[in-house]
Amino acid sequence: MFKRLAAAAVTAVLIAGLGACSRGSDVHDEGTDYSVDVGQDSGSVAEEPQPDAVTTADAGVFGLRDEIRHRAARTTRATRPHMTKKCTTTTRRVKHTTSTGSGTKRHTRIWYSTEQAKTCKQVRSGTETYTRIVRPEQWCVSLDDVGGDTTQDDVWYQVSRTTYNTAVATDEHTRMDFTPTGSGC
């Protein structure tokens, strides 16, 4: 009788837990401003972007083209340890047993086999020279009157190569709109 009651209690708890997990595919959490994806993909919480919020990565700038600058990559020669792969093969004797029957009619069979294992590791073998990049290649554009503010002049932005090529093709003091890849140059 006690086992039946325990089984019924466990079943009731499982049904309640499964019922709580299957409320629907998209449930809105009333205490926050994001929806909770229940039972979809990895089950992680995905925050919905606010319509009036603008992230700095998507924010473009505009102003009057002033100067352009291309900075070549700066590299230097450096040395580092030269690593090589060293492998060793080991063999070991493995004992195998099987048993059949039971009691006094039990028969045990024993045999041995040889297994090989290969282990590899990286070991240092001298040094090697390589070209290390100290500063990556940069394309830069300077703007005057950034965002329409006449006091913001000579502001440098790092841009993509295509934006740089567009800036080269335009005249000075021509309005440019672009999304920078970085600030300063």
C-alpha positions in Angstrom: 0.0 0.0 0.0 2.8 2.4 0.9 4.6 1.7 -2.4 1.5 2.6 -4.4 1.1 5.9 -2.5 4.8 6.8 -3.1 4.5 6.0 -6.8 1.3 8.1 -7.0 3.1 11.1 -5.3 6.1 10.8 -7.7 3.7 10.7 -10.7 1.8 13.7 -9.5 5.0 15.8 -9.0 6.2 14.8 -12.5 2.9 15.7 -14.1 2.9 19.1 -12.3 6.5 19.8 -13.4 5.8 18.8 -17.1 2.7 20.9 -17.0 4.7 24.0 -15.9 7.2 23.5 -18.7 4.6 23.3 -21.4 2.8 26.6 -21.0 3.5 27.7 -24.6 6.3 28.6 -27.0 6.6 32.3 -26.2 5.8 33.5 -22.7 6.2 37.1 -21.8 7.7 37.7 -18.4 5.6 40.5 -16.8 8.4 41.7 -14.6 10.9 42.5 -17.4 10.9 43.9 -20.9 12.1 40.8 -22.7 10.4 37.6 -23.8 11.4 34.2 -22.6 11.6 31.4 -25.3 10.4 28.3 -23.5 11.2 25.0 -25.1 12.8 26.4 -28.2 16.5 26.1 -29.3 18.8 26.2 -26.3 16.2 27.7 -24.0 18.2 30.9 -23.4 16.6 34.2 -22.7 16.6 36.5 -25.7 16.3 40.2 -25.1 14.1 42.1 -27.6 15.7 45.4 -28.9 13.9 48.6 -27.9 12.7 50.5 -31.0 14.1 53.8 -29.8 17.5 52.5 -28.6 20.4 53.0 -31.1 23.6 51.0 -30.5 26.9 52.7 -31.2 27.9 49.9 -33.5 25.0 50.7 -35.9 25.4 54.5 -35.5 26.7 56.2 -38.5 28.4 59.6 -38.6 28.2 62.4 -41.1 30.1 65.6 -41.7 32.2 67.3 -44.3 35.2 65.4 -45.7 38.5 67.0 -44.6 41.6 64.8 -44.9 42.2 61.1 -45.6 45.1 59.0 -44.4 46.3 55.5 -45.1 48.5 53.8 -42.5 50.3 50.8 -43.7 50.6 47.8 -41.4 53.7 47.9 -39.1 55.5 44.6 -38.7 58.6 43.4 -37.0 60.6 40.2 -37.0 60.3 38.1 -33.9 61.3 34.7 -32.7 59.2 32.0 -31.0 59.8 28.4 -29.9 59.5 25.9 -32.8 57.2 23.1 -31.7 57.3 19.7 -33.3 55.1 16.7 -32.8 56.8 13.7 -31.1 54.9 10.4 -31.0 55.7 7.3 -29.0 54.2 3.8 -29.4 53.7 1.6 -26.4 52.5 -2.0 -26.2 51.0 -3.7 -23.2 49.7 -7.1 -22.5 46.0 -7.2 -21.7 44.3 -10.1 -19.8 40.8 -11.2 -21.0 38.5 -13.5 -19.1 35.1 -15.1 -19.8 33.1 -17.4 -17.6 30.3 -19.8 -18.4 28.2 -22.0 -16.2 27.6 -21.6 -12.5 28.5 -23.3 -9.3 30.7 -26.4 -9.6 30.2 -26.4 -13.4 31.7 -22.9 -13.8 34.3 -22.7 -16.6 36.6 -19.7 -16.9 38.5 -19.0 -20.1 41.6 -16.7 -19.9 43.5 -15.3 -22.9 46.0 -12.5 -23.5 46.3 -10.0 -26.2 48.8 -7.2 -27.0 47.4 -3.7 -27.6 49.4 -0.8 -29.0 48.8 2.8 -27.9 50.2 5.8 -29.6 50.7 9.0 -27.6 51.8 12.3 -29.2 52.8 15.6 -27.7 54.3 18.9 -28.8 58.0 19.3 -27.9 60.2 22.3 -28.4 62.8 22.0 -31.1 64.8 25.2 -31.3 63.3 28.6 -32.4 61.8 30.0 -35.5 61.5 33.6 -36.8 58.2 35.0 -37.9 56.6 38.4 -38.9 54.7 39.9 -36.0 52.1 42.6 -36.8 52.6 45.6 -34.4 49.8 47.7 -36.0 47.3 46.5 -38.5 46.6 48.4 -41.7 44.3 51.3 -41.2 42.2 53.6 -43.5 41.2 56.9 -41.9 39.0 59.8 -42.8 38.8 63.2 -41.0 35.5 65.1 -40.9 34.6 68.7 -40.1 31.2 69.7 -38.7 30.6 66.2 -37.3 26.8 65.6 -36.9 26.1 69.2 -38.0 28.0 70.7 -35.1 30.3 73.4 -36.5 32.6 73.2 -33.4 33.6 69.6 -34.0 36.3 69.7 -36.7 39.2 67.5 -37.6 37.7 64.3 -36.0 39.4 61.2 -37.3 37.6 57.9 -37.9 38.9 54.5 -38.9 36.8 53.3 -41.9 36.6 50.3 -44.1 38.6 50.2 -47.3 35.6 50.8 -49.5 34.6 53.9 -47.5 38.2 55.1 -47.8 38.1 54.6 -51.6 34.8 56.6 -51.7 36.5 59.4 -49.7 39.4 59.5 -52.1 37.0 59.9 -55.1 35.1 62.8 -53.5 36.2 66.5 -53.2 37.1 68.2 -49.9 34.2 69.6 -47.9 31.8 67.2 -49.5 29.2 65.7 -47.1 29.9 62.1 -46.2 27.8 59.6 -44.3 29.4 56.3 -43.1 29.7 53.9 -40.3 33.2 54.0 -38.7 35.0 50.9 -37.7 36.9 52.7 -35.0 37.8 56.1 -33.6 41.0 58.0 -33.8 43.8 57.4 -36.3 
